[in-house]
């Protein structure tokens, strides 16, 4: 489900309603300050994968040689095209 964007002020004024929607409807909210995302409210039980967990899962995967080579090729291509996020604190 896509997160709904709301202002920090709107979230503060309707905090209990936001929490209820997150809890009962599995909704998520992105909080905006001056039009920019600063925080997220989402269900606590929603799992996310850390880099370490991903590395462990990939290390345990037994891919056939051809698939492993294709995966590595795709990874290298993706790294060439992806840009790292800028430092938003500067």
C-alpha positions, 0 to 999 in steps of 0.5 A: 500500500502506498503511503499517504503524504501529510504535513507534520501539522496535520499529523499533530492535529490528527495524531490519534486518527493517524495511529488508528489508521496505521493500526487497523487499516495497515496504512502508512503516512509520510510526514512533510515539513516545508514540502519535504519528507522528514518522517514516516508512520507505518505499522511496527510489524512491517518487516524490512530487510537490512543490508546484513540480512540481504547479504546473509540470504544471498550468501546462503542462496545456491544459484546455478553458475549461469544464474549467478553470473547473470545476477552479478552482471545485473548488479554491476549494471545497476551500480553503474546507473544508480546515484548515491543520495546527496548529503541532505545535512549540508 
